[in-house]
């Protein structure tokens, strides 16, 4: 599975190369997993997002973390190593092949007690969770972001952070509908709807960060958020 996002950065290629090659590498076994994934072009978060997440979680110091989209278990393992000793990461994935790889990653890193992998559709699992979570990382099907948003905001504690990955679609998010291939127009429309909601809602504060294929950070100003 080729990591397409690694090959369509939204900022200058030379700056992307600088961010990916000059910033401090991960050490130990997790660093090896990152290198192996990049060599095999397995879709994981790019290194500039890794470094940003290290800094961000170092400041936030979350205890309870939720991830939507485990993939091979790289980002959940990264977060598990960044949070406090008593902290915990819960992650969700529905693909058997990814579930198998994620479990192998947690075993390899000795994180089976630190990470809980919930198997199945996020749409079914999220309503069953109670939270609250200090930090939520959503990196799943892009067309589902707007669908998962209400549950994410319900589960996120007030002043917690929801981080959403891959929101620029290689810059095509700015194009009119008619310039998007027909098979991708639903994703395009739903991503634009998601961005419109989180960027304009009076009780949400959000910021866009041009890392990888685009990241947005969202906090909620009230305990209860009512979406349009």
JOWODA-V361503 format. One line per field, one symbol per residue. ss: DSSP state (~ for helix, > for strand, _ for the rest). psi: psi as a letter, one per 20 degrees, with the letter a starting at -180 (. if undefined). burial: 1 if it has 16 or more other ideal C-beta (glycine too) atoms within 10 Angstrom, else 0. A space follows every 10 residues. Layout:
ss=???
psi=???
burial=???
This chain:
ss=___~~~~___ __~~~~~~~~ ~~_____~~~ ~~~~~~~~~_ ______~~~~ ~~~~~~~~~~ ___>>>>>__ ___~~~~~~~ ~~_____>>> >>>__~~~~~ ~~~~~~~~~_ ____>>>>>_ _~~~~~~~__ __>>>>>>__ _~~~~~~~~~ ~~~~~>>>>> >>>>>___~~ ~~~~__~~~_ _~~~~~~~~~ ~~~~~~~~~~ ___>>>>>>_ ____>>>>>> ________
psi=opnhhijmqj rphhhggghh hiqpqqrbhh hggggggghi lporprhhhg gghggghhgh lqgpppponh cjjghhgghh ihrrhjrqpp qpqipghhgg hghhghghik jhihppoppa phhhggiiqh bqqhppoomb phiighhigg hghghpqpjr poppqliilk iihiqqgiip qhijhggggh ghggggghii phjqpqpppm pckpqpppqp iqgppoq.
burial=0000110011 0000010011 0000010001 0011001000 0111111111 1111011001 0101111111 1111111111 1110001111 1111000110 1110110010 1001101100 0100110010 1011111111 0111110110 1111111001 1111111110 0010000001 0000001101 1101101100 1001010000 1111111111 00001000
